[in-house]
Every structure is written in structure tokens, then in C-alpha cells.
Amino acid sequence: MTKATTDMTRRSVLSALGFGVLVSGCASSAPSAYYGLDTVDAGGGFTGRSSGVQVLVTAPRALKALDTSHIAVVDQGPIYSYFPNSAWADTLPNVVQAKLAQTLQDTGRLRGVGLPGEGLLIDYQLQTEIRSFELRVDGASRGFVEIFARVVNDRNGRTVATKVFSAQTPSGGTSVDQAVEAMNASADRVFTEITAWTLQNV
């Protein structure tokens, strides 16, 4: 396939789905469907003794293009566009933060897992940055998730460990349902890996 043909295919995919190619081109009407992230089954997947520490899951950082409730589609560039009439159940950073906290809680390995403002006496912070969380259409369509994570000792502010986690899952198509399913699968792997890594570093 030539480059010109590939570019035409990308444009036709975006055009057929009704995506705007600019961040400012988001639809202003209320979405007709809201999507969440599936629950990660972490309860039986993590073995070992329980830790006496308490972990704070801070709000993830993200570029403005991802700091939104709109479900992103990314073409080569990258160029961000969004599924019309569909959205995450909250802004993406809030959705990711809640799911990370829930995954850590469900392991049963920590004395406490909390969010800012809950008044826990914290031992460590899990800080994250959402670098990618989208359906990518620059080639075979796939749900791509990449998150940078940092564990910080809350008592002295020192970084204990850092790592980038990423996963991609073929979507099999470009509908919003297929995109969210593929992103869910990728996010499940990333959250599971972040959780295991966090438990090793606190």
C-alpha cells in the first residue's frame, strides 16, 4: 500500500466516523452514551503477606487533549479527535485515578488506599501521568494505553521508583464499542502491572 493510499484510508476512517481533527472541534451537545472501565480482577492475582503501609493515589496528570471526558481517537501526527455523542463516565484522569485506587484496594495487600482529601495518614504516594489512552488509527486500529508511574515516600518526598507501563489491543474495528473494549483490555493489563509494581516498592 502506498503512502498516498494509506493517508486516504486514514482520512476516510475519520470522515466516516464523523470525527473532528481539532481538539476544539468537540461536540457541545450532551453525550448519549457514557462509558466506564471494567473492574480489574485483582483479588486473587496478588499473593504475599499484607503490608502495613497506606498509599495515596494522586490525580493523574494529562495533556489537555486527554484531560477530558471525550473518548479520543489518534491519527498519525498525533492528531486528536473524538467519538461523537459518547464520553467517559467522568474526565479520563478521574476515571483512571478511581480505577487504580480500586485495583490496589482489591488486592487486600495494603492497610489503606486513599484519594486526596480522605484524611489518611499516608506512607507512600502513587503519582501517575496519562501519556496515551486512545483508539489509534495510524495503521491497524488498536486501543493504546500508556501511563508513567512514580512511587514517592510521603515522609521524605523521595522518589522510590519510576516506570512507564503500556499496552495495546487490536480493536477489530472503529466503532466506539470496539474502541472502548480494546482500551479496557489494554488498561486492565496496565493497571495490573502498575499494581504489582507498586506493591513491590512500598
Secondary structure, DSSP 8 states (H G I E B T S, - for coil): --HHHHHHHHHHHHHHHT--SSGGG---S--SEEE-------TTT--S-----EEEE---EE-TTTSSSEEEEEETTTEEEEEEEEEESS-HHHHHHHHHHHHHHHT--SSEEE-TTS----SEEEEEEEEEEEEE-SSS-EEEEEEEEEEEETTT--EEEEEEEEEEEE-SS-SHHHHHHHHHHHHHHHHHHHHHHHHH--
